Amino acid sequence: NNRSKTSIGLMWWFLSREVLRLRRQIERDQEWDVMIDMFIYRDMEQQERDEKAAQAEKEAQAYAQMESDNANNAAANNENENNWIGDENQNVDWNKEQSDNSDWSNQKDWDNSVASADSW
């Protein structure tokens, strides 16, 4: 198969290596350290478009993962809130007057109850 861009680049690589061998600039048993990539034409604009598309795909996956995590966290938070609500049958009237403990006058004086330094 010699019709694709990469196969034609491979043929140029083979030809260049063989010319250098015929000129005795490299030996037949010596490895040629030139990469085949240097003989294959790559459209830089196409590469940039491919890289941008790959980056956009990666960002879309990260966004989808973040949305999934947020949905899972919201569900967990709702479950926790439901656990903290308590019994729905328990009706507490917070505006109701205080019971017998509303008289604070008989409480001890807190200012005088501070421990002195020598009591430590």
Buried (B, 14 or more C-beta within 10 A) or exposed (E): EEEEEEEBBBEEBEEBBEEBBEEEEBEEEEEEEEEBEEBBEEEEEEEEEEEEEEEEEEEEEEEEEEEEEEEEEEEEEEEEEEEEEEEEEEEEEEEEEEEEEEEEEEEEEEEEEEEEEEEE
